Amino acid sequence: MTKRLLLILILALLPVLLLPARPAAAATDLTTTEVSIPVAGGKTLAGTVYAPRDAAGPLPGLVLVHGSGNGTRKSVTPEALAFARQGIAVLAYDKRPLDQPEYELLAGDAAAAARVLRGTPGVNPAAVGLWGISEGGWVMPLAVQQSPDISFLVLASAPGLSPLRVQNWNMRNKLAAAGVSGALTGTLSDRFYRLANDAGLFAEAGHDPRPPLAALRIPVLAVYGTDDTQVPAAESIAVLRATVIAPLTVRTLPGAGHTLRVLDGDGTFTDELYAGYPELVGDWIRARPAPHSDVAPAQQAYSVALAPSAWWESWPAQLATLAVLLIGFLAYPLIAVVRRLRRRPATVTRPARVAAVAGPAVVLGAVTYFVLVLDGANWKGIDPGPMAAGRPVLWIALQALALILLIATVMTASAWRAATGDRLRLGLLLTSGVLFVPWGLYWGLLLP
């Protein structure tokens, strides 16, 4: 009997347990309203409007524009709650999922969200603006061009430089924080990103934010953390001051990082916004004070513009070089195997054998190491593996292998000159060994 009553109780509570959780704030000081946002391509984005429960009169409105990645409303809920508690109707919406960012498309989504918020009861349609973090700083000025009814912009950690230049600066900071020095720094930050850009793997890499910023005619608030290592704050502020002719207010938060949220002991950002940040945004939106500019934070290093790839640096040239290297190195043992299967003698010299083994190992090892390290990078940093004297141990091993290959190639050249037969096989191996020298210098394997 007891089991039966327990089963009945569980079945009765099951519908309640399966209901989607409402934000805790919705039951106390805030209300939430679910909305649908029609956007380009026949799609509809889901959104939630947060507003003070006891609001009197029409409220100013604020649409939250995501940073990079495929974010949902959940990723900006802390900002939505904090800003709504400042007396603002805040719309957070799910970002359109994209394999690569398309700023014009994302700008259209932000403009569509602003239209929905302007039509929401209790919102002042003449006072609806956009807030955007990081990548949102590239998107929002484009949204204003698509929707002149947007009343103001709040730029949070917004980059004033191109995505490629910002990412290069960001990666250099990650490498420095990981203790990496020497040639590997330029390899992973400069050469690899230039190659990715040349191959079309870096979407919107050359986007210039200055023209859409210069076209703004609405008030702009820009907020930066002084400890931001992902976006060069001082340079971005300089671009804003030189470009934006609309009323511009620049504020900095001492000690705050890129997300403008409080970090925990492990360096992971929490749901708590940095002290004074919500009030700063709320006061500015409600009052629109006279333009003001804080002193720009200091930067330990400045960004650099990456030059376009020369023809020999291009991805087709690099891919062809990689193919020639591997063919030449692997041809030596493969031809030997074929000859032995045919019961024909195959001369093998020790230096050539070393070169044939070291060559593919260092080439494939270096490429694999580059990809794994960069693929594992995230907003918190980069993991190059165990370190020794400012160099990753794996990188030191690859450089030692490159030096062994260089010595073996020189010795193989002597054997090739003295050989009376088998010159083709040795010649292929020697060609790859010689070609490895400029390739290894370019990718830092033969540099300190």
Contacts in CASP RR format, 6 or more apart in sequence:
PFRMAT RR
TARGET T0000
AUTHOR 0000-0000-0000
METHOD contacts of the structure
MODEL  1
MTKRLLLILILALLPVLLLPARPAAAATDLTTTEVSIPVAGGKTLAGTVY
APRDAAGPLPGLVLVHGSGNGTRKSVTPEALAFARQGIAVLAYDKRPLDQ
PEYELLAGDAAAAARVLRGTPGVNPAAVGLWGISEGGWVMPLAVQQSPDI
SFLVLASAPGLSPLRVQNWNMRNKLAAAGVSGALTGTLSDRFYRLANDAG
LFAEAGHDPRPPLAALRIPVLAVYGTDDTQVPAAESIAVLRATVIAPLTV
RTLPGAGHTLRVLDGDGTFTDELYAGYPELVGDWIRARPAPHSDVAPAQQ
AYSVALAPSAWWESWPAQLATLAVLLIGFLAYPLIAVVRRLRRRPATVTR
PARVAAVAGPAVVLGAVTYFVLVLDGANWKGIDPGPMAAGRPVLWIALQA
LALILLIATVMTASAWRAATGDRLRLGLLLTSGVLFVPWGLYWGLLLP
22 32 0 8 1.000
23 30 0 8 1.000
23 32 0 8 1.000
23 50 0 8 1.000
23 77 0 8 1.000
23 81 0 8 1.000
25 50 0 8 1.000
25 81 0 8 1.000
25 84 0 8 1.000
25 85 0 8 1.000
26 32 0 8 1.000
26 50 0 8 1.000
28 53 0 8 1.000
29 52 0 8 1.000
29 53 0 8 1.000
29 54 0 8 1.000
29 85 0 8 1.000
30 50 0 8 1.000
30 51 0 8 1.000
30 52 0 8 1.000
30 53 0 8 1.000
30 81 0 8 1.000
30 84 0 8 1.000
30 85 0 8 1.000
31 50 0 8 1.000
31 51 0 8 1.000
31 52 0 8 1.000
31 53 0 8 1.000
32 48 0 8 1.000
32 49 0 8 1.000
32 50 0 8 1.000
33 48 0 8 1.000
33 49 0 8 1.000
33 51 0 8 1.000
33 120 0 8 1.000
34 46 0 8 1.000
34 47 0 8 1.000
34 48 0 8 1.000
34 49 0 8 1.000
35 46 0 8 1.000
35 47 0 8 1.000
35 48 0 8 1.000
35 49 0 8 1.000
35 91 0 8 1.000
35 93 0 8 1.000
35 116 0 8 1.000
35 120 0 8 1.000
36 44 0 8 1.000
36 45 0 8 1.000
36 46 0 8 1.000
36 47 0 8 1.000
36 116 0 8 1.000
37 44 0 8 1.000
37 45 0 8 1.000
37 46 0 8 1.000
37 47 0 8 1.000
37 93 0 8 1.000
37 109 0 8 1.000
37 112 0 8 1.000
37 113 0 8 1.000
37 116 0 8 1.000
38 44 0 8 1.000
38 112 0 8 1.000
39 45 0 8 1.000
39 96 0 8 1.000
39 108 0 8 1.000
39 109 0 8 1.000
39 112 0 8 1.000
40 105 0 8 1.000
40 108 0 8 1.000
40 109 0 8 1.000
40 112 0 8 1.000
43 96 0 8 1.000
45 93 0 8 1.000
45 94 0 8 1.000
45 95 0 8 1.000
45 96 0 8 1.000
45 109 0 8 1.000
45 112 0 8 1.000
45 113 0 8 1.000
46 73 0 8 1.000
46 93 0 8 1.000
46 94 0 8 1.000
47 73 0 8 1.000
47 91 0 8 1.000
47 92 0 8 1.000
47 93 0 8 1.000
47 94 0 8 1.000
47 113 0 8 1.000
48 73 0 8 1.000
48 80 0 8 1.000
48 91 0 8 1.000
48 92 0 8 1.000
48 93 0 8 1.000
49 89 0 8 1.000
49 90 0 8 1.000
49 91 0 8 1.000
49 117 0 8 1.000
49 120 0 8 1.000
49 123 0 8 1.000
50 80 0 8 1.000
50 81 0 8 1.000
50 83 0 8 1.000
50 84 0 8 1.000
50 89 0 8 1.000
50 90 0 8 1.000
50 91 0 8 1.000
50 92 0 8 1.000
51 59 0 8 1.000
51 84 0 8 1.000
51 87 0 8 1.000
51 88 0 8 1.000
51 89 0 8 1.000
51 90 0 8 1.000
51 122 0 8 1.000
51 123 0 8 1.000
52 59 0 8 1.000
52 84 0 8 1.000
52 85 0 8 1.000
52 87 0 8 1.000
55 87 0 8 1.000
55 89 0 8 1.000
55 122 0 8 1.000
57 122 0 8 1.000
58 122 0 8 1.000
58 123 0 8 1.000
58 124 0 8 1.000
58 127 0 8 1.000
59 87 0 8 1.000
59 88 0 8 1.000
59 89 0 8 1.000
59 122 0 8 1.000
59 123 0 8 1.000
59 124 0 8 1.000
60 87 0 8 1.000
60 88 0 8 1.000
60 89 0 8 1.000
60 123 0 8 1.000
60 124 0 8 1.000
60 127 0 8 1.000
60 128 0 8 1.000
60 129 0 8 1.000
60 285 0 8 1.000
60 286 0 8 1.000
61 88 0 8 1.000
61 89 0 8 1.000
61 90 0 8 1.000
61 91 0 8 1.000
61 117 0 8 1.000
61 123 0 8 1.000
61 124 0 8 1.000
61 127 0 8 1.000
61 128 0 8 1.000
61 129 0 8 1.000
61 285 0 8 1.000
62 83 0 8 1.000
62 88 0 8 1.000
62 89 0 8 1.000
62 90 0 8 1.000
62 91 0 8 1.000
62 117 0 8 1.000
62 128 0 8 1.000
62 129 0 8 1.000
62 130 0 8 1.000
62 131 0 8 1.000
62 154 0 8 1.000
62 285 0 8 1.000
63 90 0 8 1.000
63 91 0 8 1.000
63 93 0 8 1.000
63 110 0 8 1.000
63 113 0 8 1.000
63 114 0 8 1.000
63 117 0 8 1.000
63 128 0 8 1.000
63 129 0 8 1.000
63 130 0 8 1.000
63 131 0 8 1.000
64 76 0 8 1.000
64 79 0 8 1.000
64 80 0 8 1.000
64 83 0 8 1.000
64 90 0 8 1.000
64 91 0 8 1.000
64 92 0 8 1.000
64 93 0 8 1.000
64 131 0 8 1.000
64 132 0 8 1.000
65 106 0 8 1.000
65 110 0 8 1.000
65 130 0 8 1.000
65 131 0 8 1.000
65 132 0 8 1.000
65 133 0 8 1.000
65 136 0 8 1.000
65 137 0 8 1.000
65 139 0 8 1.000
65 140 0 8 1.000
65 143 0 8 1.000
66 75 0 8 1.000
66 76 0 8 1.000
66 95 0 8 1.000
66 132 0 8 1.000
66 133 0 8 1.000
66 135 0 8 1.000
66 136 0 8 1.000
67 95 0 8 1.000
67 132 0 8 1.000
67 133 0 8 1.000
67 134 0 8 1.000
67 135 0 8 1.000
67 136 0 8 1.000
68 101 0 8 1.000
68 134 0 8 1.000
68 135 0 8 1.000
69 95 0 8 1.000
69 101 0 8 1.000
69 135 0 8 1.000
70 95 0 8 1.000
70 97 0 8 1.000
70 98 0 8 1.000
71 94 0 8 1.000
71 95 0 8 1.000
72 94 0 8 1.000
72 95 0 8 1.000
73 80 0 8 1.000
73 92 0 8 1.000
73 93 0 8 1.000
73 94 0 8 1.000
76 92 0 8 1.000
76 133 0 8 1.000
77 92 0 8 1.000
77 271 0 8 1.000
78 261 0 8 1.000
78 271 0 8 1.000
78 272 0 8 1.000
78 273 0 8 1.000
79 90 0 8 1.000
79 92 0 8 1.000
79 131 0 8 1.000
79 133 0 8 1.000
79 273 0 8 1.000
80 90 0 8 1.000
80 92 0 8 1.000
82 273 0 8 1.000
82 277 0 8 1.000
82 278 0 8 1.000
83 90 0 8 1.000
83 131 0 8 1.000
83 278 0 8 1.000
83 281 0 8 1.000
83 282 0 8 1.000
84 90 0 8 1.000
85 278 0 8 1.000
86 278 0 8 1.000
86 279 0 8 1.000
86 281 0 8 1.000
86 282 0 8 1.000
86 283 0 8 1.000
86 285 0 8 1.000
86 286 0 8 1.000
87 282 0 8 1.000
87 286 0 8 1.000
88 282 0 8 1.000
88 285 0 8 1.000
88 286 0 8 1.000
89 117 0 8 1.000
89 120 0 8 1.000
89 122 0 8 1.000
89 123 0 8 1.000
91 113 0 8 1.000
91 116 0 8 1.000
91 117 0 8 1.000
91 120 0 8 1.000
93 109 0 8 1.000
93 113 0 8 1.000
95 106 0 8 1.000
95 109 0 8 1.000
96 105 0 8 1.000
96 106 0 8 1.000
96 109 0 8 1.000
98 105 0 8 1.000
98 106 0 8 1.000
100 203 0 8 1.000
100 204 0 8 1.000
101 135 0 8 1.000
101 203 0 8 1.000
101 204 0 8 1.000
102 203 0 8 1.000
102 204 0 8 1.000
103 138 0 8 1.000
103 139 0 8 1.000
103 142 0 8 1.000
103 204 0 8 1.000
103 207 0 8 1.000
104 142 0 8 1.000
106 136 0 8 1.000
106 139 0 8 1.000
107 139 0 8 1.000
107 140 0 8 1.000
107 142 0 8 1.000
107 143 0 8 1.000
107 145 0 8 1.000
107 146 0 8 1.000
108 142 0 8 1.000
108 143 0 8 1.000
108 146 0 8 1.000
108 147 0 8 1.000
110 130 0 8 1.000
110 139 0 8 1.000
110 140 0 8 1.000
110 143 0 8 1.000
111 143 0 8 1.000
111 146 0 8 1.000
111 147 0 8 1.000
111 150 0 8 1.000
114 128 0 8 1.000
114 129 0 8 1.000
114 130 0 8 1.000
114 143 0 8 1.000
114 147 0 8 1.000
114 149 0 8 1.000
114 150 0 8 1.000
115 147 0 8 1.000
115 149 0 8 1.000
117 123 0 8 1.000
117 128 0 8 1.000
118 125 0 8 1.000
118 128 0 8 1.000
118 149 0 8 1.000
119 125 0 8 1.000
125 149 0 8 1.000
126 151 0 8 1.000
127 151 0 8 1.000
127 152 0 8 1.000
127 285 0 8 1.000
128 149 0 8 1.000
128 150 0 8 1.000
128 151 0 8 1.000
129 150 0 8 1.000
129 151 0 8 1.000
129 152 0 8 1.000
129 153 0 8 1.000
129 154 0 8 1.000
130 140 0 8 1.000
130 143 0 8 1.000
130 144 0 8 1.000
130 150 0 8 1.000
130 152 0 8 1.000
130 153 0 8 1.000
130 154 0 8 1.000
131 153 0 8 1.000
131 154 0 8 1.000
131 156 0 8 1.000
131 281 0 8 1.000
132 139 0 8 1.000
132 140 0 8 1.000
132 154 0 8 1.000
132 155 0 8 1.000
132 156 0 8 1.000
132 158 0 8 1.000
133 156 0 8 1.000
133 157 0 8 1.000
133 158 0 8 1.000
133 259 0 8 1.000
133 260 0 8 1.000
134 156 0 8 1.000
134 157 0 8 1.000
134 158 0 8 1.000
134 159 0 8 1.000
134 230 0 8 1.000
134 231 0 8 1.000
134 258 0 8 1.000
136 158 0 8 1.000
137 155 0 8 1.000
137 158 0 8 1.000
137 159 0 8 1.000
137 209 0 8 1.000
138 158 0 8 1.000
138 159 0 8 1.000
138 163 0 8 1.000
138 204 0 8 1.000
138 207 0 8 1.000
138 209 0 8 1.000
140 153 0 8 1.000
140 155 0 8 1.000
140 158 0 8 1.000
141 153 0 8 1.000
141 209 0 8 1.000
141 212 0 8 1.000
141 213 0 8 1.000
141 215 0 8 1.000
141 216 0 8 1.000
142 212 0 8 1.000
143 150 0 8 1.000
144 150 0 8 1.000
144 153 0 8 1.000
144 212 0 8 1.000
144 215 0 8 1.000
144 216 0 8 1.000
144 218 0 8 1.000
145 212 0 8 1.000
145 215 0 8 1.000
150 218 0 8 1.000
151 218 0 8 1.000
151 219 0 8 1.000
152 218 0 8 1.000
152 219 0 8 1.000
152 220 0 8 1.000
152 221 0 8 1.000
152 285 0 8 1.000
152 288 0 8 1.000
153 216 0 8 1.000
153 218 0 8 1.000
153 219 0 8 1.000
153 220 0 8 1.000
153 221 0 8 1.000
154 220 0 8 1.000
154 221 0 8 1.000
154 223 0 8 1.000
154 281 0 8 1.000
154 284 0 8 1.000
154 285 0 8 1.000
155 220 0 8 1.000
155 221 0 8 1.000
155 222 0 8 1.000
155 223 0 8 1.000
155 240 0 8 1.000
156 223 0 8 1.000
156 260 0 8 1.000
157 223 0 8 1.000
157 224 0 8 1.000
157 225 0 8 1.000
157 228 0 8 1.000
157 230 0 8 1.000
157 231 0 8 1.000
157 233 0 8 1.000
157 257 0 8 1.000
157 258 0 8 1.000
157 259 0 8 1.000
157 260 0 8 1.000
158 222 0 8 1.000
158 231 0 8 1.000
158 236 0 8 1.000
158 240 0 8 1.000
159 166 0 8 1.000
159 209 0 8 1.000
159 231 0 8 1.000
159 232 0 8 1.000
159 236 0 8 1.000
160 166 0 8 1.000
160 209 0 8 1.000
160 210 0 8 1.000
160 213 0 8 1.000
160 231 0 8 1.000
160 235 0 8 1.000
160 236 0 8 1.000
160 239 0 8 1.000
160 240 0 8 1.000
161 169 0 8 1.000
161 209 0 8 1.000
161 232 0 8 1.000
161 235 0 8 1.000
161 236 0 8 1.000
161 239 0 8 1.000
161 303 0 8 1.000
162 205 0 8 1.000
162 206 0 8 1.000
162 207 0 8 1.000
162 208 0 8 1.000
162 209 0 8 1.000
162 305 0 8 1.000
163 202 0 8 1.000
163 204 0 8 1.000
163 205 0 8 1.000
163 206 0 8 1.000
163 207 0 8 1.000
164 193 0 8 1.000
164 197 0 8 1.000
164 202 0 8 1.000
164 205 0 8 1.000
164 206 0 8 1.000
164 306 0 8 1.000
165 303 0 8 1.000
165 304 0 8 1.000
165 305 0 8 1.000
165 306 0 8 1.000
166 230 0 8 1.000
166 231 0 8 1.000
166 232 0 8 1.000
166 303 0 8 1.000
167 193 0 8 1.000
167 202 0 8 1.000
168 189 0 8 1.000
168 190 0 8 1.000
168 193 0 8 1.000
168 303 0 8 1.000
168 304 0 8 1.000
168 306 0 8 1.000
169 232 0 8 1.000
169 301 0 8 1.000
169 302 0 8 1.000
169 303 0 8 1.000
169 304 0 8 1.000
170 229 0 8 1.000
170 230 0 8 1.000
170 231 0 8 1.000
171 188 0 8 1.000
171 189 0 8 1.000
171 193 0 8 1.000
171 377 0 8 1.000
171 382 0 8 1.000
172 185 0 8 1.000
172 189 0 8 1.000
172 301 0 8 1.000
173 229 0 8 1.000
173 230 0 8 1.000
173 301 0 8 1.000
174 229 0 8 1.000
174 377 0 8 1.000
174 381 0 8 1.000
174 382 0 8 1.000
175 184 0 8 1.000
175 185 0 8 1.000
175 188 0 8 1.000
175 189 0 8 1.000
175 382 0 8 1.000
175 384 0 8 1.000
176 185 0 8 1.000
176 301 0 8 1.000
177 229 0 8 1.000
177 381 0 8 1.000
177 382 0 8 1.000
178 381 0 8 1.000
178 382 0 8 1.000
178 383 0 8 1.000
178 384 0 8 1.000
178 387 0 8 1.000
179 387 0 8 1.000
179 390 0 8 1.000
180 188 0 8 1.000
180 384 0 8 1.000
180 387 0 8 1.000
180 390 0 8 1.000
180 391 0 8 1.000
180 392 0 8 1.000
181 390 0 8 1.000
181 391 0 8 1.000
182 390 0 8 1.000
182 391 0 8 1.000
182 447 0 8 1.000
182 448 0 8 1.000
183 444 0 8 1.000
183 445 0 8 1.000
183 447 0 8 1.000
183 448 0 8 1.000
184 384 0 8 1.000
184 391 0 8 1.000
184 392 0 8 1.000
184 395 0 8 1.000
184 444 0 8 1.000
186 444 0 8 1.000
187 370 0 8 1.000
187 443 0 8 1.000
187 444 0 8 1.000
188 370 0 8 1.000
188 373 0 8 1.000
188 374 0 8 1.000
190 306 0 8 1.000
191 313 0 8 1.000
191 442 0 8 1.000
191 443 0 8 1.000
192 370 0 8 1.000
192 374 0 8 1.000
193 202 0 8 1.000
193 306 0 8 1.000
194 306 0 8 1.000
194 307 0 8 1.000
194 308 0 8 1.000
194 309 0 8 1.000
194 313 0 8 1.000
195 309 0 8 1.000
195 313 0 8 1.000
195 315 0 8 1.000
195 318 0 8 1.000
196 202 0 8 1.000
197 205 0 8 1.000
197 206 0 8 1.000
197 306 0 8 1.000
197 309 0 8 1.000
198 308 0 8 1.000
198 309 0 8 1.000
198 313 0 8 1.000
198 314 0 8 1.000
198 315 0 8 1.000
199 315 0 8 1.000
209 239 0 8 1.000
210 239 0 8 1.000
210 243 0 8 1.000
213 239 0 8 1.000
213 240 0 8 1.000
213 243 0 8 1.000
213 244 0 8 1.000
214 243 0 8 1.000
214 244 0 8 1.000
214 245 0 8 1.000
216 244 0 8 1.000
216 245 0 8 1.000
216 246 0 8 1.000
217 246 0 8 1.000
218 246 0 8 1.000
219 246 0 8 1.000
219 247 0 8 1.000
219 248 0 8 1.000
219 249 0 8 1.000
219 288 0 8 1.000
220 240 0 8 1.000
220 244 0 8 1.000
220 246 0 8 1.000
220 247 0 8 1.000
220 248 0 8 1.000
220 249 0 8 1.000
221 249 0 8 1.000
221 251 0 8 1.000
221 281 0 8 1.000
221 284 0 8 1.000
221 285 0 8 1.000
222 236 0 8 1.000
222 237 0 8 1.000
222 240 0 8 1.000
222 248 0 8 1.000
222 249 0 8 1.000
222 250 0 8 1.000
222 251 0 8 1.000
223 251 0 8 1.000
223 252 0 8 1.000
223 253 0 8 1.000
223 260 0 8 1.000
223 277 0 8 1.000
223 280 0 8 1.000
223 281 0 8 1.000
224 231 0 8 1.000
224 233 0 8 1.000
224 236 0 8 1.000
224 237 0 8 1.000
224 250 0 8 1.000
224 251 0 8 1.000
224 252 0 8 1.000
224 253 0 8 1.000
224 256 0 8 1.000
224 297 0 8 1.000
225 233 0 8 1.000
225 252 0 8 1.000
225 253 0 8 1.000
225 254 0 8 1.000
225 255 0 8 1.000
225 256 0 8 1.000
225 257 0 8 1.000
225 258 0 8 1.000
225 260 0 8 1.000
225 274 0 8 1.000
225 297 0 8 1.000
226 233 0 8 1.000
226 252 0 8 1.000
226 253 0 8 1.000
226 254 0 8 1.000
226 255 0 8 1.000
226 256 0 8 1.000
226 257 0 8 1.000
226 297 0 8 1.000
226 298 0 8 1.000
227 255 0 8 1.000
227 256 0 8 1.000
227 257 0 8 1.000
227 297 0 8 1.000
228 256 0 8 1.000
228 257 0 8 1.000
228 258 0 8 1.000
228 297 0 8 1.000
229 257 0 8 1.000
229 258 0 8 1.000
230 258 0 8 1.000
230 379 0 8 1.000
231 258 0 8 1.000
232 299 0 8 1.000
232 302 0 8 1.000
232 303 0 8 1.000
233 252 0 8 1.000
233 296 0 8 1.000
233 297 0 8 1.000
233 299 0 8 1.000
234 296 0 8 1.000
234 297 0 8 1.000
234 298 0 8 1.000
234 299 0 8 1.000
235 299 0 8 1.000
235 302 0 8 1.000
235 303 0 8 1.000
237 250 0 8 1.000
237 293 0 8 1.000
237 296 0 8 1.000
238 296 0 8 1.000
240 248 0 8 1.000
240 250 0 8 1.000
241 248 0 8 1.000
241 250 0 8 1.000
241 293 0 8 1.000
247 288 0 8 1.000
247 290 0 8 1.000
247 291 0 8 1.000
248 291 0 8 1.000
248 293 0 8 1.000
249 284 0 8 1.000
249 289 0 8 1.000
249 291 0 8 1.000
249 292 0 8 1.000
249 293 0 8 1.000
250 292 0 8 1.000
250 293 0 8 1.000
250 294 0 8 1.000
250 296 0 8 1.000
251 280 0 8 1.000
251 292 0 8 1.000
251 294 0 8 1.000
252 294 0 8 1.000
252 295 0 8 1.000
252 296 0 8 1.000
252 297 0 8 1.000
253 260 0 8 1.000
253 274 0 8 1.000
253 276 0 8 1.000
253 277 0 8 1.000
253 280 0 8 1.000
255 274 0 8 1.000
256 274 0 8 1.000
256 277 0 8 1.000
257 263 0 8 1.000
257 274 0 8 1.000
258 379 0 8 1.000
259 269 0 8 1.000
260 273 0 8 1.000
260 274 0 8 1.000
260 277 0 8 1.000
261 269 0 8 1.000
261 270 0 8 1.000
261 271 0 8 1.000
261 272 0 8 1.000
261 273 0 8 1.000
261 274 0 8 1.000
262 269 0 8 1.000
262 270 0 8 1.000
262 272 0 8 1.000
262 273 0 8 1.000
262 274 0 8 1.000
262 275 0 8 1.000
263 269 0 8 1.000
263 270 0 8 1.000
264 270 0 8 1.000
267 380 0 8 1.000
268 380 0 8 1.000
283 289 0 8 1.000
309 315 0 8 1.000
311 317 0 8 1.000
313 442 0 8 1.000
321 435 0 8 1.000
321 439 0 8 1.000
322 363 0 8 1.000
322 367 0 8 1.000
324 431 0 8 1.000
324 432 0 8 1.000
324 435 0 8 1.000
325 359 0 8 1.000
325 363 0 8 1.000
325 432 0 8 1.000
325 433 0 8 1.000
325 435 0 8 1.000
325 436 0 8 1.000
325 439 0 8 1.000
326 360 0 8 1.000
326 363 0 8 1.000
326 364 0 8 1.000
326 432 0 8 1.000
327 428 0 8 1.000
327 432 0 8 1.000
328 428 0 8 1.000
328 429 0 8 1.000
328 431 0 8 1.000
328 432 0 8 1.000
329 355 0 8 1.000
329 356 0 8 1.000
329 359 0 8 1.000
329 360 0 8 1.000
329 363 0 8 1.000
329 429 0 8 1.000
329 432 0 8 1.000
329 433 0 8 1.000
330 356 0 8 1.000
330 360 0 8 1.000
331 425 0 8 1.000
331 428 0 8 1.000
331 429 0 8 1.000
332 352 0 8 1.000
332 353 0 8 1.000
332 355 0 8 1.000
332 356 0 8 1.000
332 425 0 8 1.000
332 426 0 8 1.000
332 428 0 8 1.000
332 429 0 8 1.000
333 356 0 8 1.000
335 346 0 8 1.000
335 425 0 8 1.000
336 346 0 8 1.000
336 348 0 8 1.000
336 425 0 8 1.000
339 345 0 8 1.000
339 346 0 8 1.000
340 346 0 8 1.000
346 422 0 8 1.000
347 419 0 8 1.000
347 421 0 8 1.000
347 422 0 8 1.000
349 412 0 8 1.000
349 415 0 8 1.000
349 426 0 8 1.000
351 408 0 8 1.000
351 411 0 8 1.000
351 412 0 8 1.000
351 415 0 8 1.000
352 408 0 8 1.000
352 412 0 8 1.000
352 415 0 8 1.000
352 426 0 8 1.000
352 429 0 8 1.000
354 404 0 8 1.000
354 405 0 8 1.000
354 408 0 8 1.000
355 405 0 8 1.000
355 408 0 8 1.000
355 409 0 8 1.000
355 412 0 8 1.000
355 429 0 8 1.000
355 433 0 8 1.000
356 429 0 8 1.000
358 401 0 8 1.000
358 402 0 8 1.000
358 404 0 8 1.000
358 405 0 8 1.000
358 408 0 8 1.000
359 401 0 8 1.000
359 405 0 8 1.000
359 432 0 8 1.000
359 433 0 8 1.000
359 436 0 8 1.000
361 401 0 8 1.000
362 398 0 8 1.000
362 401 0 8 1.000
362 402 0 8 1.000
362 405 0 8 1.000
362 436 0 8 1.000
362 445 0 8 1.000
363 436 0 8 1.000
363 439 0 8 1.000
365 398 0 8 1.000
366 398 0 8 1.000
366 443 0 8 1.000
366 445 0 8 1.000
369 394 0 8 1.000
369 395 0 8 1.000
369 398 0 8 1.000
370 443 0 8 1.000
373 382 0 8 1.000
373 383 0 8 1.000
373 384 0 8 1.000
373 385 0 8 1.000
374 382 0 8 1.000
376 382 0 8 1.000
376 383 0 8 1.000
377 383 0 8 1.000
384 392 0 8 1.000
384 394 0 8 1.000
384 395 0 8 1.000
385 392 0 8 1.000
385 393 0 8 1.000
385 394 0 8 1.000
386 392 0 8 1.000
386 393 0 8 1.000
386 394 0 8 1.000
387 393 0 8 1.000
388 396 0 8 1.000
391 399 0 8 1.000
398 445 0 8 1.000
399 445 0 8 1.000
399 446 0 8 1.000
402 436 0 8 1.000
402 440 0 8 1.000
402 445 0 8 1.000
402 446 0 8 1.000
403 446 0 8 1.000
405 433 0 8 1.000
405 436 0 8 1.000
406 436 0 8 1.000
406 437 0 8 1.000
406 446 0 8 1.000
409 430 0 8 1.000
409 433 0 8 1.000
409 434 0 8 1.000
409 436 0 8 1.000
409 437 0 8 1.000
412 426 0 8 1.000
412 429 0 8 1.000
412 430 0 8 1.000
412 433 0 8 1.000
413 430 0 8 1.000
415 426 0 8 1.000
416 423 0 8 1.000
416 426 0 8 1.000
416 427 0 8 1.000
416 430 0 8 1.000
419 426 0 8 1.000
437 446 0 8 1.000
440 446 0 8 1.000
441 447 0 8 1.000
END
